[in-house]
Amino acid sequence: MPSVSGIDIAKYCYYNKPKTKVVFLSGYADFEYAQEGIKYQVFEYITKPVSVNDIHSLLLKLSTQ
C-alpha cells in the first residue's frame, strides 16, 4: 500500500478498534514484519500464494472468534 502499511493499520485498529481482527496477506515471509504484527495482535499472517481452501479456512476461523 503506497501511503500506509499493514503495520500502520494493525496499530490503528489495536488502539482505536480493538474488536477488529486484522489479517496480513503478504508476498513476503518476513519474520520481522510478522513479529511487529504480533505486538498489535494481528490475528493471522498468511503468505502468498494462498489457496481458496486456505482463505475459506481462515474465514471460518474468523467467524468463530
CHARMM-style PDB file with segment names, atoms N, HN, CA, C and O in Angstrom:
ATOM      1  N   MET     1       0.849  -1.171   0.000  1.00  0.00      PROA
ATOM      2  CA  MET     1       0.000   0.000   0.000  1.00  0.00      PROA
ATOM      3  C   MET     1       0.894   1.234   0.000  1.00  0.00      PROA
ATOM      4  O   MET     1       1.834   1.318   0.791  1.00  0.00      PROA
ATOM      5  N   PRO     2       0.619   2.165  -0.856  1.00  0.00      PROA
ATOM      6  CA  PRO     2       1.535   3.285  -1.009  1.00  0.00      PROA
ATOM      7  C   PRO     2       1.608   4.253   0.181  1.00  0.00      PROA
ATOM      8  O   PRO     2       2.703   4.713   0.505  1.00  0.00      PROA
ATOM      9  N   SER     3       0.508   4.578   0.833  1.00  0.00      PROA
ATOM     10  HN  SER     3      -0.381   4.204   0.570  1.00  0.00      PROA
ATOM     11  CA  SER     3       0.568   5.627   1.858  1.00  0.00      PROA
ATOM     12  C   SER     3       0.605   5.103   3.292  1.00  0.00      PROA
ATOM     13  O   SER     3       1.099   5.791   4.186  1.00  0.00      PROA
ATOM     14  N   VAL     4       0.097   3.914   3.520  1.00  0.00      PROA
ATOM     15  HN  VAL     4      -0.304   3.355   2.794  1.00  0.00      PROA
ATOM     16  CA  VAL     4       0.144   3.315   4.861  1.00  0.00      PROA
ATOM     17  C   VAL     4       0.535   1.850   4.733  1.00  0.00      PROA
ATOM     18  O   VAL     4       0.332   1.224   3.693  1.00  0.00      PROA
ATOM     19  N   SER     5       1.098   1.321   5.807  1.00  0.00      PROA
ATOM     20  HN  SER     5       1.263   1.830   6.652  1.00  0.00      PROA
ATOM     21  CA  SER     5       1.497  -0.090   5.784  1.00  0.00      PROA
ATOM     22  C   SER     5       0.473  -0.928   6.544  1.00  0.00      PROA
ATOM     23  O   SER     5      -0.395  -0.391   7.232  1.00  0.00      PROA
ATOM     24  N   GLY     6       0.582  -2.214   6.416  1.00  0.00      PROA
ATOM     25  HN  GLY     6       1.287  -2.650   5.857  1.00  0.00      PROA
ATOM     26  CA  GLY     6      -0.260  -3.112   7.194  1.00  0.00      PROA
ATOM     27  C   GLY     6      -0.025  -2.927   8.684  1.00  0.00      PROA
ATOM     28  O   GLY     6      -0.953  -3.043   9.484  1.00  0.00      PROA
ATOM     29  N   ILE     7       1.214  -2.641   9.054  1.00  0.00      PROA
ATOM     30  HN  ILE     7       1.968  -2.547   8.404  1.00  0.00      PROA
ATOM     31  CA  ILE     7       1.531  -2.382  10.463  1.00  0.00      PROA
ATOM     32  C   ILE     7       0.785  -1.135  10.930  1.00  0.00      PROA
ATOM     33  O   ILE     7       0.246  -1.112  12.036  1.00  0.00      PROA
ATOM     34  N   ASP     8       0.751  -0.093  10.089  1.00  0.00      PROA
ATOM     35  HN  ASP     8       1.189  -0.112   9.190  1.00  0.00      PROA
ATOM     36  CA  ASP     8       0.025   1.126  10.447  1.00  0.00      PROA
ATOM     37  C   ASP     8      -1.455   0.826  10.697  1.00  0.00      PROA
ATOM     38  O   ASP     8      -2.044   1.340  11.648  1.00  0.00      PROA
ATOM     39  N   ILE     9      -2.041   0.009   9.858  1.00  0.00      PROA
ATOM     40  HN  ILE     9      -1.563  -0.408   9.086  1.00  0.00      PROA
ATOM     41  CA  ILE     9      -3.456  -0.341  10.017  1.00  0.00      PROA
ATOM     42  C   ILE     9      -3.654  -1.184  11.267  1.00  0.00      PROA
ATOM     43  O   ILE     9      -4.595  -0.954  12.027  1.00  0.00      PROA
ATOM     44  N   ALA    10      -2.777  -2.158  11.488  1.00  0.00      PROA
ATOM     45  HN  ALA    10      -2.013  -2.345  10.871  1.00  0.00      PROA
ATOM     46  CA  ALA    10      -2.880  -3.002  12.681  1.00  0.00      PROA
ATOM     47  C   ALA    10      -2.760  -2.159  13.949  1.00  0.00      PROA
ATOM     48  O   ALA    10      -3.500  -2.365  14.911  1.00  0.00      PROA
ATOM     49  N   LYS    11      -1.827  -1.212  13.946  1.00  0.00      PROA
ATOM     50  HN  LYS    11      -1.225  -1.044  13.164  1.00  0.00      PROA
ATOM     51  CA  LYS    11      -1.633  -0.334  15.101  1.00  0.00      PROA
ATOM     52  C   LYS    11      -2.879   0.528  15.335  1.00  0.00      PROA
ATOM     53  O   LYS    11      -3.330   0.677  16.471  1.00  0.00      PROA
ATOM     54  N   TYR    12      -3.421   1.084  14.273  1.00  0.00      PROA
ATOM     55  HN  TYR    12      -3.054   0.963  13.351  1.00  0.00      PROA
ATOM     56  CA  TYR    12      -4.638   1.900  14.391  1.00  0.00      PROA
ATOM     57  C   TYR    12      -5.780   1.077  14.986  1.00  0.00      PROA
ATOM     58  O   TYR    12      -6.456   1.520  15.915  1.00  0.00      PROA
ATOM     59  N   CYS    13      -5.987  -0.112  14.449  1.00  0.00      PROA
ATOM     60  HN  CYS    13      -5.438  -0.472  13.695  1.00  0.00      PROA
ATOM     61  CA  CYS    13      -7.069  -0.975  14.943  1.00  0.00      PROA
ATOM     62  C   CYS    13      -6.839  -1.367  16.398  1.00  0.00      PROA
ATOM     63  O   CYS    13      -7.782  -1.409  17.188  1.00  0.00      PROA
ATOM     64  N   TYR    14      -5.616  -1.647  16.747  1.00  0.00      PROA
ATOM     65  HN  TYR    14      -4.850  -1.613  16.105  1.00  0.00      PROA
ATOM     66  CA  TYR    14      -5.279  -2.043  18.115  1.00  0.00      PROA
ATOM     67  C   TYR    14      -5.703  -0.965  19.116  1.00  0.00      PROA
ATOM     68  O   TYR    14      -6.266  -1.269  20.167  1.00  0.00      PROA
ATOM     69  N   TYR    15      -5.425   0.292  18.776  1.00  0.00      PROA
ATOM     70  HN  TYR    15      -4.967   0.538  17.922  1.00  0.00      PROA
ATOM     71  CA  TYR    15      -5.723   1.390  19.694  1.00  0.00      PROA
ATOM     72  C   TYR    15      -7.134   1.969  19.547  1.00  0.00      PROA
ATOM     73  O   TYR    15      -7.686   2.498  20.511  1.00  0.00      PROA
ATOM     74  N   ASN    16      -7.720   1.874  18.350  1.00  0.00      PROA
ATOM     75  HN  ASN    16      -7.272   1.444  17.567  1.00  0.00      PROA
ATOM     76  CA  ASN    16      -8.993   2.553  18.104  1.00  0.00      PROA
ATOM     77  C   ASN    16     -10.180   1.624  17.854  1.00  0.00      PROA
ATOM     78  O   ASN    16     -11.325   2.003  18.099  1.00  0.00      PROA
ATOM     79  N   LYS    17      -9.920   0.440  17.378  1.00  0.00      PROA
ATOM     80  HN  LYS    17      -8.989   0.132  17.179  1.00  0.00      PROA
ATOM     81  CA  LYS    17     -10.978  -0.530  17.048  1.00  0.00      PROA
ATOM     82  C   LYS    17     -10.553  -1.913  17.541  1.00  0.00      PROA
ATOM     83  O   LYS    17     -10.340  -2.820  16.737  1.00  0.00      PROA
ATOM     84  N   PRO    18     -10.431  -2.075  18.854  1.00  0.00      PROA
ATOM     85  CA  PRO    18      -9.825  -3.300  19.394  1.00  0.00      PROA
ATOM     86  C   PRO    18     -10.573  -4.594  19.065  1.00  0.00      PROA
ATOM     87  O   PRO    18      -9.988  -5.673  19.174  1.00  0.00      PROA
ATOM     88  N   LYS    19     -11.815  -4.522  18.677  1.00  0.00      PROA
ATOM     89  HN  LYS    19     -12.290  -3.646  18.589  1.00  0.00      PROA
ATOM     90  CA  LYS    19     -12.550  -5.749  18.324  1.00  0.00      PROA
ATOM     91  C   LYS    19     -12.320  -6.162  16.867  1.00  0.00      PROA
ATOM     92  O   LYS    19     -12.758  -7.234  16.449  1.00  0.00      PROA
ATOM     93  N   THR    20     -11.640  -5.323  16.104  1.00  0.00      PROA
ATOM     94  HN  THR    20     -11.284  -4.453  16.444  1.00  0.00      PROA
ATOM     95  CA  THR    20     -11.363  -5.612  14.698  1.00  0.00      PROA
ATOM     96  C   THR    20     -10.254  -6.649  14.594  1.00  0.00      PROA
ATOM     97  O   THR    20      -9.205  -6.520  15.224  1.00  0.00      PROA
ATOM     98  N   LYS    21     -10.498  -7.669  13.798  1.00  0.00      PROA
ATOM     99  HN  LYS    21     -11.350  -7.774  13.286  1.00  0.00      PROA
ATOM    100  CA  LYS    21      -9.483  -8.700  13.567  1.00  0.00      PROA
ATOM    101  C   LYS    21      -8.711  -8.343  12.298  1.00  0.00      PROA
ATOM    102  O   LYS    21      -9.301  -8.140  11.236  1.00  0.00      PROA
ATOM    103  N   VAL    22      -7.414  -8.270  12.418  1.00  0.00      PROA
ATOM    104  HN  VAL    22      -6.935  -8.435  13.280  1.00  0.00      PROA
ATOM    105  CA  VAL    22      -6.546  -7.900  11.299  1.00  0.00      PROA
ATOM    106  C   VAL    22      -5.821  -9.143  10.806  1.00  0.00      PROA
ATOM    107  O   VAL    22      -5.277  -9.916  11.594  1.00  0.00      PROA
ATOM    108  N   VAL    23      -5.823  -9.320   9.499  1.00  0.00      PROA
ATOM    109  HN  VAL    23      -6.266  -8.693   8.859  1.00  0.00      PROA
ATOM    110  CA  VAL    23      -5.113 -10.424   8.859  1.00  0.00      PROA
ATOM    111  C   VAL    23      -4.123  -9.824   7.873  1.00  0.00      PROA
ATOM    112  O   VAL    23      -4.493  -8.985   7.051  1.00  0.00      PROA
ATOM    113  N   PHE    24      -2.868 -10.249   7.951  1.00  0.00      PROA
ATOM    114  HN  PHE    24      -2.568 -10.931   8.618  1.00  0.00      PROA
ATOM    115  CA  PHE    24      -1.866  -9.835   6.974  1.00  0.00      PROA
ATOM    116  C   PHE    24      -1.816 -10.878   5.868  1.00  0.00      PROA
ATOM    117  O   PHE    24      -1.682 -12.074   6.132  1.00  0.00      PROA
ATOM    118  N   LEU    25      -1.923 -10.417   4.638  1.00  0.00      PROA
ATOM    119  HN  LEU    25      -2.032  -9.446   4.424  1.00  0.00      PROA
ATOM    120  CA  LEU    25      -1.736 -11.261   3.458  1.00  0.00      PROA
ATOM    121  C   LEU    25      -0.582 -10.645   2.689  1.00  0.00      PROA
ATOM    122  O   LEU    25      -0.707  -9.546   2.149  1.00  0.00      PROA
ATOM    123  N   SER    26       0.536 -11.346   2.638  1.00  0.00      PROA
ATOM    124  HN  SER    26       0.637 -12.239   3.077  1.00  0.00      PROA
ATOM    125  CA  SER    26       1.753 -10.761   2.097  1.00  0.00      PROA
ATOM    126  C   SER    26       2.443 -11.689   1.113  1.00  0.00      PROA
ATOM    127  O   SER    26       2.295 -12.910   1.171  1.00  0.00      PROA
ATOM    128  N   GLY    27       3.178 -11.098   0.235  1.00  0.00      PROA
ATOM    129  HN  GLY    27       3.298 -10.106   0.189  1.00  0.00      PROA
ATOM    130  CA  GLY    27       4.001 -11.865  -0.696  1.00  0.00      PROA
ATOM    131  C   GLY    27       5.366 -12.187  -0.110  1.00  0.00      PROA
ATOM    132  O   GLY    27       6.175 -12.872  -0.736  1.00  0.00      PROA
ATOM    133  N   TYR    28       5.620 -11.686   1.102  1.00  0.00      PROA
ATOM    134  HN  TYR    28       4.963 -11.129   1.611  1.00  0.00      PROA
ATOM    135  CA  TYR    28       6.916 -11.856   1.741  1.00  0.00      PROA
ATOM    136  C   TYR    28       6.782 -12.602   3.059  1.00  0.00      PROA
ATOM    137  O   TYR    28       5.885 -12.321   3.854  1.00  0.00      PROA
ATOM    138  N   ALA    29       7.666 -13.539   3.281  1.00  0.00      PROA
ATOM    139  HN  ALA    29       8.395 -13.767   2.635  1.00  0.00      PROA
ATOM    140  CA  ALA    29       7.686 -14.284   4.544  1.00  0.00      PROA
ATOM    141  C   ALA    29       8.689 -13.606   5.478  1.00  0.00      PROA
ATOM    142  O   ALA    29       9.651 -14.230   5.926  1.00  0.00      PROA
ATOM    143  N   ASP    30       8.460 -12.345   5.763  1.00  0.00      PROA
ATOM    144  HN  ASP    30       7.678 -11.838   5.399  1.00  0.00      PROA
ATOM    145  CA  ASP    30       9.369 -11.536   6.565  1.00  0.00      PROA
ATOM    146  C   ASP    30       9.038 -11.697   8.045  1.00  0.00      PROA
ATOM    147  O   ASP    30       8.009 -11.209   8.514  1.00  0.00      PROA
ATOM    148  N   PHE    31       9.912 -12.382   8.777  1.00  0.00      PROA
ATOM    149  HN  PHE    31      10.747 -12.778   8.397  1.00  0.00      PROA
ATOM    150  CA  PHE    31       9.653 -12.671  10.183  1.00  0.00      PROA
ATOM    151  C   PHE    31       9.548 -11.399  11.018  1.00  0.00      PROA
ATOM    152  O   PHE    31       8.723 -11.323  11.929  1.00  0.00      PROA
ATOM    153  N   GLU    32      10.373 -10.405  10.715  1.00  0.00      PROA
ATOM    154  HN  GLU    32      11.043 -10.468   9.975  1.00  0.00      PROA
ATOM    155  CA  GLU    32      10.334  -9.159  11.484  1.00  0.00      PROA
ATOM    156  C   GLU    32       8.981  -8.465  11.330  1.00  0.00      PROA
ATOM    157  O   GLU    32       8.450  -7.912  12.293  1.00  0.00      PROA
ATOM    158  N   TYR    33       8.437  -8.494  10.141  1.00  0.00      PROA
ATOM    159  HN  TYR    33       8.868  -8.943   9.359  1.00  0.00      PROA
ATOM    160  CA  TYR    33       7.125  -7.885   9.890  1.00  0.00      PROA
ATOM    161  C   TYR    33       6.045  -8.630  10.677  1.00  0.00      PROA
ATOM    162  O   TYR    33       5.172  -8.011  11.285  1.00  0.00      PROA
ATOM    163  N   ALA    34       6.109  -9.945  10.659  1.00  0.00      PROA
ATOM    164  HN  ALA    34       6.818 -10.448  10.165  1.00  0.00      PROA
ATOM    165  CA  ALA    34       5.151 -10.754  11.421  1.00  0.00      PROA
ATOM    166  C   ALA    34       5.302 -10.491  12.911  1.00  0.00      PROA
ATOM    167  O   ALA    34       4.309 -10.404  13.633  1.00  0.00      PROA
ATOM    168  N   GLN    35       6.527 -10.366  13.368  1.00  0.00      PROA
ATOM    169  HN  GLN    35       7.334 -10.437  12.781  1.00  0.00      PROA
ATOM    170  CA  GLN    35       6.787 -10.075  14.779  1.00  0.00      PROA
ATOM    171  C   GLN    35       6.174  -8.738  15.183  1.00  0.00      PROA
ATOM    172  O   GLN    35       5.603  -8.613  16.266  1.00  0.00      PROA
ATOM    173  N   GLU    36       6.293  -7.756  14.324  1.00  0.00      PROA
ATOM    174  HN  GLU    36       6.757  -7.858  13.444  1.00  0.00      PROA
ATOM    175  CA  GLU    36       5.706  -6.445  14.580  1.00  0.00      PROA
ATOM    176  C   GLU    36       4.177  -6.567  14.653  1.00  0.00      PROA
ATOM    177  O   GLU    36       3.535  -5.913  15.475  1.00  0.00      PROA
ATOM    178  N   GLY    37       3.613  -7.395  13.803  1.00  0.00      PROA
ATOM    179  HN  GLY    37       4.135  -7.927  13.136  1.00  0.00      PROA
ATOM    180  CA  GLY    37       2.173  -7.629  13.829  1.00  0.00      PROA
ATOM    181  C   GLY    37       1.701  -8.236  15.135  1.00  0.00      PROA
ATOM    182  O   GLY    37       0.599  -7.944  15.598  1.00  0.00      PROA
ATOM    183  N   ILE    38       2.522  -9.072  15.723  1.00  0.00      PROA
ATOM    184  HN  ILE    38       3.418  -9.309  15.347  1.00  0.00      PROA
ATOM    185  CA  ILE    38       2.173  -9.707  16.998  1.00  0.00      PROA
ATOM    186  C   ILE    38       1.961  -8.644  18.071  1.00  0.00      PROA
ATOM    187  O   ILE    38       1.080  -8.788  18.919  1.00  0.00      PROA
ATOM    188  N   LYS    39       2.754  -7.589  18.041  1.00  0.00      PROA
ATOM    189  HN  LYS    39       3.470  -7.473  17.352  1.00  0.00      PROA
ATOM    190  CA  LYS    39       2.612  -6.502  19.012  1.00  0.00      PROA
ATOM    191  C   LYS    39       1.203  -5.918  19.001  1.00  0.00      PROA
ATOM    192  O   LYS    39       0.685  -5.479  20.028  1.00  0.00      PROA
ATOM    193  N   TYR    40       0.595  -5.923  17.805  1.00  0.00      PROA
ATOM    194  HN  TYR    40       1.016  -6.279  16.972  1.00  0.00      PROA
ATOM    195  CA  TYR    40      -0.723  -5.316  17.642  1.00  0.00      PROA
ATOM    196  C   TYR    40      -1.816  -6.370  17.475  1.00  0.00      PROA
ATOM    197  O   TYR    40      -2.885  -6.093  16.931  1.00  0.00      PROA
ATOM    198  N   GLN    41      -1.535  -7.558  17.945  1.00  0.00      PROA
ATOM    199  HN  GLN    41      -0.666  -7.782  18.387  1.00  0.00      PROA
ATOM    200  CA  GLN    41      -2.489  -8.666  17.981  1.00  0.00      PROA
ATOM    201  C   GLN    41      -3.097  -8.993  16.617  1.00  0.00      PROA
ATOM    202  O   GLN    41      -4.302  -9.215  16.500  1.00  0.00      PROA
ATOM    203  N   VAL    42      -2.239  -9.018  15.581  1.00  0.00      PROA
ATOM    204  HN  VAL    42      -1.260  -8.838  15.676  1.00  0.00      PROA
ATOM    205  CA  VAL    42      -2.697  -9.445  14.263  1.00  0.00      PROA
ATOM    206  C   VAL    42      -3.172 -10.885  14.380  1.00  0.00      PROA
ATOM    207  O   VAL    42      -2.478 -11.734  14.939  1.00  0.00      PROA
ATOM    208  N   PHE    43      -4.352 -11.153  13.853  1.00  0.00      PROA
ATOM    209  HN  PHE    43      -4.916 -10.463  13.398  1.00  0.00      PROA
ATOM    210  CA  PHE    43      -4.999 -12.451  14.005  1.00  0.00      PROA
ATOM    211  C   PHE    43      -4.261 -13.558  13.247  1.00  0.00      PROA
ATOM    212  O   PHE    43      -4.114 -14.674  13.744  1.00  0.00      PROA
ATOM    213  N   GLU    44      -3.802 -13.231  12.039  1.00  0.00      PROA
ATOM    214  HN  GLU    44      -3.922 -12.324  11.635  1.00  0.00      PROA
ATOM    215  CA  GLU    44      -3.163 -14.247  11.186  1.00  0.00      PROA
ATOM    216  C   GLU    44      -2.220 -13.555  10.211  1.00  0.00      PROA
ATOM    217  O   GLU    44      -2.459 -12.420   9.798  1.00  0.00      PROA
ATOM    218  N   TYR    45      -1.146 -14.251   9.849  1.00  0.00      PROA
ATOM    219  HN  TYR    45      -0.952 -15.173  10.185  1.00  0.00      PROA
ATOM    220  CA  TYR    45      -0.194 -13.774   8.859  1.00  0.00      PROA
ATOM    221  C   TYR    45      -0.107 -14.852   7.790  1.00  0.00      PROA
ATOM    222  O   TYR    45       0.385 -15.952   8.043  1.00  0.00      PROA
ATOM    223  N   ILE    46      -0.582 -14.533   6.606  1.00  0.00      PROA
ATOM    224  HN  ILE    46      -0.981 -13.640   6.400  1.00  0.00      PROA
ATOM    225  CA  ILE    46      -0.620 -15.508   5.508  1.00  0.00      PROA
ATOM    226  C   ILE    46       0.290 -15.022   4.392  1.00  0.00      PROA
ATOM    227  O   ILE    46       0.282 -13.844   4.038  1.00  0.00      PROA
ATOM    228  N   THR    47       1.072 -15.937   3.844  1.00  0.00      PROA
ATOM    229  HN  THR    47       1.079 -16.895   4.132  1.00  0.00      PROA
ATOM    230  CA  THR    47       1.934 -15.574   2.725  1.00  0.00      PROA
ATOM    231  C   THR    47       1.360 -16.129   1.425  1.00  0.00      PROA
ATOM    232  O   THR    47       0.759 -17.203   1.391  1.00  0.00      PROA
ATOM    233  N   LYS    48       1.563 -15.366   0.367  1.00  0.00      PROA
ATOM    234  HN  LYS    48       2.051 -14.493   0.395  1.00  0.00      PROA
ATOM    235  CA  LYS    48       1.127 -15.770  -0.963  1.00  0.00      PROA
ATOM    236  C   LYS    48       2.107 -16.805  -1.501  1.00  0.00      PROA
ATOM    237  O   LYS    48       3.264 -16.791  -1.081  1.00  0.00      PROA
ATOM    238  N   PRO    49       1.727 -17.676  -2.379  1.00  0.00      PROA
ATOM    239  CA  PRO    49       0.367 -17.848  -2.865  1.00  0.00      PROA
ATOM    240  C   PRO    49      -0.509 -18.514  -1.809  1.00  0.00      PROA
ATOM    241  O   PRO    49      -0.038 -19.298  -0.986  1.00  0.00      PROA
ATOM    242  N   VAL    50      -1.773 -18.184  -1.858  1.00  0.00      PROA
ATOM    243  HN  VAL    50      -2.155 -17.546  -2.527  1.00  0.00      PROA
ATOM    244  CA  VAL    50      -2.728 -18.737  -0.904  1.00  0.00      PROA
ATOM    245  C   VAL    50      -3.868 -19.380  -1.702  1.00  0.00      PROA
ATOM    246  O   VAL    50      -4.321 -18.841  -2.711  1.00  0.00      PROA
ATOM    247  N   SER    51      -4.309 -20.522  -1.232  1.00  0.00      PROA
ATOM    248  HN  SER    51      -3.941 -20.960  -0.412  1.00  0.00      PROA
ATOM    249  CA  SER    51      -5.363 -21.240  -1.952  1.00  0.00      PROA
ATOM    250  C   SER    51      -6.743 -20.789  -1.482  1.00  0.00      PROA
ATOM    251  O   SER    51      -6.885 -20.175  -0.425  1.00  0.00      PROA
ATOM    252  N   VAL    52      -7.727 -21.094  -2.264  1.00  0.00      PROA
ATOM    253  HN  VAL    52      -7.612 -21.593  -3.123  1.00  0.00      PROA
ATOM    254  CA  VAL    52      -9.117 -20.807  -1.901  1.00  0.00      PROA
ATOM    255  C   VAL    52      -9.469 -21.547  -0.615  1.00  0.00      PROA
ATOM    256  O   VAL    52     -10.183 -21.013   0.233  1.00  0.00      PROA
ATOM    257  N   ASN    53      -8.973 -22.765  -0.468  1.00  0.00      PROA
ATOM    258  HN  ASN    53      -8.393 -23.199  -1.157  1.00  0.00      PROA
ATOM    259  CA  ASN    53      -9.244 -23.537   0.746  1.00  0.00      PROA
ATOM    260  C   ASN    53      -8.650 -22.861   1.981  1.00  0.00      PROA
ATOM    261  O   ASN    53      -9.261 -22.861   3.050  1.00  0.00      PROA
ATOM    262  N   ASP    54      -7.460 -22.289   1.830  1.00  0.00      PROA
ATOM    263  HN  ASP    54      -6.963 -22.289   0.962  1.00  0.00      PROA
ATOM    264  CA  ASP    54      -6.836 -21.574   2.945  1.00  0.00      PROA
ATOM    265  C   ASP    54      -7.670 -20.351   3.344  1.00  0.00      PROA
ATOM    266  O   ASP    54      -7.874 -20.095   4.530  1.00  0.00      PROA
ATOM    267  N   ILE    55      -8.142 -19.614   2.365  1.00  0.00      PROA
ATOM    268  HN  ILE    55      -7.976 -19.822   1.401  1.00  0.00      PROA
ATOM    269  CA  ILE    55      -8.993 -18.441   2.639  1.00  0.00      PROA
ATOM    270  C   ILE    55     -10.288 -18.883   3.307  1.00  0.00      PROA
ATOM    271  O   ILE    55     -10.740 -18.262   4.268  1.00  0.00      PROA
ATOM    272  N   HSD    56     -10.873 -19.942   2.801  1.00  0.00      PROA
ATOM    273  HN  HSD    56     -10.506 -20.446   2.020  1.00  0.00      PROA
ATOM    274  CA  HSD    56     -12.105 -20.467   3.382  1.00  0.00      PROA
ATOM    275  C   HSD    56     -11.893 -20.852   4.838  1.00  0.00      PROA
ATOM    276  O   HSD    56     -12.705 -20.505   5.695  1.00  0.00      PROA
ATOM    277  N   SER    57     -10.817 -21.561   5.123  1.00  0.00      PROA
ATOM    278  HN  SER    57     -10.157 -21.843   4.427  1.00  0.00      PROA
ATOM    279  CA  SER    57     -10.499 -21.957   6.493  1.00  0.00      PROA
ATOM    280  C   SER    57     -10.295 -20.738   7.391  1.00  0.00      PROA
ATOM    281  O   SER    57     -10.750 -20.713   8.535  1.00  0.00      PROA
ATOM    282  N   LEU    58      -9.612 -19.742   6.863  1.00  0.00      PROA
ATOM    283  HN  LEU    58      -9.242 -19.763   5.935  1.00  0.00      PROA
ATOM    284  CA  LEU    58      -9.393 -18.522   7.630  1.00  0.00      PROA
ATOM    285  C   LEU    58     -10.710 -17.836   7.951  1.00  0.00      PROA
ATOM    286  O   LEU    58     -10.919 -17.398   9.082  1.00  0.00      PROA
ATOM    287  N   LEU    59     -11.594 -17.737   6.979  1.00  0.00      PROA
ATOM    288  HN  LEU    59     -11.424 -18.093   6.060  1.00  0.00      PROA
ATOM    289  CA  LEU    59     -12.893 -17.093   7.219  1.00  0.00      PROA
ATOM    290  C   LEU    59     -13.718 -17.867   8.244  1.00  0.00      PROA
ATOM    291  O   LEU    59     -14.406 -17.266   9.070  1.00  0.00      PROA
ATOM    292  N   LEU    60     -13.654 -19.172   8.196  1.00  0.00      PROA
ATOM    293  HN  LEU    60     -13.095 -19.660   7.526  1.00  0.00      PROA
ATOM    294  CA  LEU    60     -14.350 -19.976   9.227  1.00  0.00      PROA
ATOM    295  C   LEU    60     -13.760 -19.705  10.601  1.00  0.00      PROA
ATOM    296  O   LEU    60     -14.487 -19.540  11.581  1.00  0.00      PROA
ATOM    297  N   LYS    61     -12.450 -19.662  10.664  1.00  0.00      PROA
ATOM    298  HN  LYS    61     -11.859 -19.796   9.868  1.00  0.00      PROA
ATOM    299  CA  LYS    61     -11.762 -19.391  11.927  1.00  0.00      PROA
ATOM    300  C   LYS    61     -12.140 -18.008  12.468  1.00  0.00      PROA
ATOM    301  O   LYS    61     -12.375 -17.847  13.666  1.00  0.00      PROA
ATOM    302  N   LEU    62     -12.197 -17.021  11.582  1.00  0.00      PROA
ATOM    303  HN  LEU    62     -12.007 -17.152  10.609  1.00  0.00      PROA
ATOM    304  CA  LEU    62     -12.570 -15.665  11.977  1.00  0.00      PROA
ATOM    305  C   LEU    62     -14.008 -15.615  12.490  1.00  0.00      PROA
ATOM    306  O   LEU    62     -14.312 -14.902  13.446  1.00  0.00      PROA
ATOM    307  N   SER    63     -14.870 -16.366  11.857  1.00  0.00      PROA
ATOM    308  HN  SER    63     -14.623 -16.946  11.081  1.00  0.00      PROA
ATOM    309  CA  SER    63     -16.293 -16.310  12.226  1.00  0.00      PROA
ATOM    310  C   SER    63     -16.589 -16.965  13.567  1.00  0.00      PROA
ATOM    311  O   SER    63     -17.636 -16.716  14.164  1.00  0.00      PROA
ATOM    312  N   THR    64     -15.670 -17.802  14.043  1.00  0.00      PROA
ATOM    313  HN  THR    64     -14.820 -18.004  13.558  1.00  0.00      PROA
ATOM    314  CA  THR    64     -15.913 -18.480  15.333  1.00  0.00      PROA
ATOM    315  C   THR    64     -15.241 -17.744  16.481  1.00  0.00      PROA
ATOM    316  O   THR    64     -15.374 -18.156  17.633  1.00  0.00      PROA
ATOM    317  N   GLN    65     -14.536 -16.688  16.197  1.00  0.00      PROA
ATOM    318  HN  GLN    65     -14.428 -16.354  15.261  1.00  0.00      PROA
ATOM    319  CA  GLN    65     -13.835 -15.928  17.239  1.00  0.00      PROA
ATOM    320  C   GLN    65     -14.732 -14.879  17.846  1.00  0.00      PROA
ATOM    321  OT1 GLN    65     -14.308 -14.146  18.739  1.00  0.00      PROA
TER     322      GLN     65
END
